[in-house]
Amino acid sequence: MGRAIRKVPPRWEHPRYTAEEERAYGKHDVAGEYKPLFESDYDTIKAEWIAGLIAWESGERPSYASAEDREWWDWEGGPPKREKYVPYKEIEATWFQMYETVSEGTPLSPPFATQAELVDWLVANKDFWGYGPRTREVAERFVNTGWAPSMIVSNTASGVVVGDGIEMLQRIADGTA
């Protein structure tokens, strides 16, 4: 769980819940909020799930699975749902965007054509969760690494330090946390 750089299609607009979806799903106060989406595309995940089902039905079971009294979905979960996955293929994704990965994933920045543009934005702005702006060194390290945890707790000579994962990775690298 944390923050990650995802590749997205040019000028990608991450889907948001509509008022109709809010009513249909029985959710409250989500209209206009980003819908969490896994980074993989549905067709790939669906094919993997079906291949697993076929293997299970032909007798291939993980060592921890007791045999006949279980079904594939008892171990793997039900079939994937299209609305939980990104609606584009990996080859279409050429831009860069910061995401949270605490849920399936929602954006924390606008999409950018280059990593340098994303770094510039992180230096000049707070992310959609309100963290930032970042120093250039921290932003560059995060974008080049591609991932950081949400939070890090570090035990130092002066006491326990708790902080934002992106900033704390820099502090650890610098020896200040």
C-alpha positions as semicolon CSV with decimal commas, in nm:
position;residue;x (nm);y (nm);z (nm)
1;M;0,000;0,000;0,000
2;G;0,130;0,339;-0,085
3;R;0,180;0,561;-0,383
4;A;0,287;0,455;-0,731
5;I;0,356;0,602;-1,069
6;R;0,122;0,447;-1,324
7;K;0,139;0,474;-1,698
8;V;-0,193;0,594;-1,839
9;P;-0,323;0,688;-2,186
10;P;-0,261;1,045;-2,305
11;R;-0,492;1,297;-2,134
12;W;-0,644;1,014;-1,928
13;E;-0,947;1,108;-1,720
14;H;-0,989;0,858;-1,442
15;P;-1,360;0,765;-1,407
16;R;-1,567;0,908;-1,125
17;Y;-1,880;0,782;-0,957
18;T;-2,201;0,929;-1,093
19;A;-2,506;1,018;-0,884
20;E;-2,686;0,725;-1,048
21;E;-2,410;0,484;-0,940
22;E;-2,421;0,629;-0,591
23;R;-2,791;0,543;-0,567
24;A;-2,759;0,205;-0,742
25;Y;-2,473;0,084;-0,521
26;G;-2,626;0,225;-0,204
27;K;-2,316;0,435;-0,141
28;H;-2,326;0,775;0,023
29;D;-2,131;1,086;-0,072
30;V;-1,931;0,924;-0,353
31;A;-2,076;1,104;-0,656
32;G;-1,787;1,286;-0,821
33;E;-1,523;1,083;-0,633
34;Y;-1,273;0,873;-0,826
35;K;-1,360;0,507;-0,873
36;P;-1,083;0,280;-0,746
37;L;-0,938;0,074;-1,035
38;F;-0,678;-0,199;-1,042
39;E;-0,387;-0,122;-1,273
40;S;-0,434;-0,434;-1,489
41;D;-0,678;-0,447;-1,778
42;Y;-0,986;-0,666;-1,747
43;D;-0,918;-0,893;-2,046
44;T;-0,579;-0,998;-1,909
45;I;-0,713;-1,065;-1,559
46;K;-1,016;-1,250;-1,697
47;A;-0,792;-1,477;-1,909
48;E;-0,573;-1,552;-1,604
49;W;-0,879;-1,635;-1,393
50;I;-1,022;-1,866;-1,659
51;A;-0,684;-2,040;-1,706
52;G;-0,675;-2,097;-1,330
53;L;-1,026;-2,240;-1,338
54;I;-0,937;-2,477;-1,623
55;A;-0,624;-2,592;-1,440
56;W;-0,825;-2,644;-1,118
57;E;-1,092;-2,844;-1,300
58;S;-0,823;-3,067;-1,457
59;G;-0,696;-3,153;-1,108
60;E;-0,413;-2,903;-1,065
61;R;-0,447;-2,769;-0,714
62;P;-0,212;-2,574;-0,489
63;S;-0,059;-2,788;-0,214
64;Y;-0,270;-2,610;0,048
65;A;-0,603;-2,683;-0,124
66;S;-0,800;-2,982;-0,002
67;A;-0,953;-3,151;-0,299
68;E;-1,313;-3,222;-0,384
69;D;-1,507;-3,021;-0,126
70;R;-1,391;-2,685;-0,267
71;E;-1,433;-2,491;-0,587
72;W;-1,182;-2,267;-0,767
73;W;-1,362;-1,951;-0,655
74;D;-1,338;-2,061;-0,291
75;W;-0,960;-2,017;-0,326
76;E;-0,926;-1,749;-0,590
77;G;-1,247;-1,553;-0,543
78;G;-1,519;-1,502;-0,799
79;P;-1,459;-1,396;-1,157
80;P;-1,312;-1,048;-1,198
81;K;-1,551;-0,757;-1,249
82;R;-1,488;-0,538;-1,554
83;E;-1,564;-0,216;-1,364
84;K;-1,276;-0,280;-1,121
85;Y;-1,002;-0,270;-1,387
86;V;-0,861;-0,001;-1,615
87;P;-1,042;0,018;-1,951
88;Y;-0,723;0,049;-2,159
89;K;-0,443;-0,179;-2,272
90;E;-0,085;-0,141;-2,150
91;I;0,033;-0,042;-2,498
92;E;-0,197;0,263;-2,491
93;A;-0,046;0,389;-2,164
94;T;0,236;0,633;-2,247
95;W;0,177;0,915;-1,994
96;F;0,260;0,924;-1,621
97;Q;0,033;0,978;-1,321
98;M;0,072;0,942;-0,944
99;Y;-0,175;0,701;-0,781
100;E;-0,256;0,584;-0,432
101;T;-0,248;0,207;-0,394
102;V;-0,423;0,185;-0,058
103;S;-0,740;0,095;-0,250
104;E;-0,734;-0,055;-0,599
105;G;-0,599;0,283;-0,704
106;T;-0,715;0,641;-0,755
107;P;-0,517;0,936;-0,893
108;L;-0,320;1,175;-0,675
109;S;-0,202;1,396;-0,963
110;P;-0,307;1,490;-1,314
111;P;-0,157;1,283;-1,598
112;F;0,162;1,409;-1,769
113;A;0,331;1,332;-2,099
114;T;0,673;1,299;-1,934
115;Q;0,818;1,205;-1,598
116;A;0,988;1,546;-1,586
117;E;0,649;1,720;-1,607
118;L;0,521;1,506;-1,319
119;V;0,830;1,595;-1,113
120;D;0,772;1,966;-1,184
121;W;0,409;1,933;-1,074
122;L;0,506;1,754;-0,750
123;V;0,755;2,031;-0,674
124;A;0,495;2,304;-0,730
125;N;0,176;2,145;-0,588
126;K;0,022;1,938;-0,312
127;D;-0,102;1,600;-0,430
128;F;-0,476;1,525;-0,421
129;W;-0,438;1,397;-0,062
130;G;-0,280;1,725;0,045
131;Y;0,084;1,613;0,074
132;G;0,356;1,833;-0,072
133;P;0,484;2,027;-0,239
134;R;0,798;1,811;-0,258
135;T;1,157;1,916;-0,297
136;R;1,294;1,846;-0,644
137;E;1,527;1,578;-0,505
138;V;1,241;1,398;-0,329
139;A;1,009;1,426;-0,632
140;E;1,276;1,296;-0,870
141;R;1,366;1,006;-0,642
142;F;0,999;0,907;-0,608
143;V;0,920;0,933;-0,980
144;N;1,236;0,741;-1,075
145;T;1,167;0,472;-0,815
146;G;0,800;0,451;-0,913
147;W;0,664;0,357;-0,572
148;A;0,669;0,456;-0,205
149;P;0,479;0,335;0,101
150;S;0,206;0,554;0,247
151;M;0,392;0,595;0,575
152;I;0,720;0,495;0,735
153;V;0,797;0,466;1,105
154;S;1,167;0,494;1,187
155;N;1,340;0,456;1,522
156;T;1,619;0,713;1,547
157;A;1,860;0,820;1,819
158;S;1,632;1,115;1,894
159;G;1,314;0,906;1,905
160;V;1,054;0,754;1,678
161;V;0,989;0,943;1,355
162;V;0,666;0,887;1,165
163;G;0,614;1,041;0,826
164;D;0,486;1,043;0,473
165;G;0,649;0,754;0,285
166;I;0,788;0,963;-0,001
167;E;0,955;1,212;0,232
168;M;1,074;0,942;0,472
169;L;1,246;0,742;0,196
170;Q;1,451;1,053;0,122
171;R;1,527;1,107;0,492
172;I;1,639;0,748;0,529
173;A;1,863;0,782;0,223
174;D;2,007;1,102;0,372
175;G;2,058;0,939;0,713
176;T;1,822;1,181;0,889
177;A;1,556;0,923;0,981
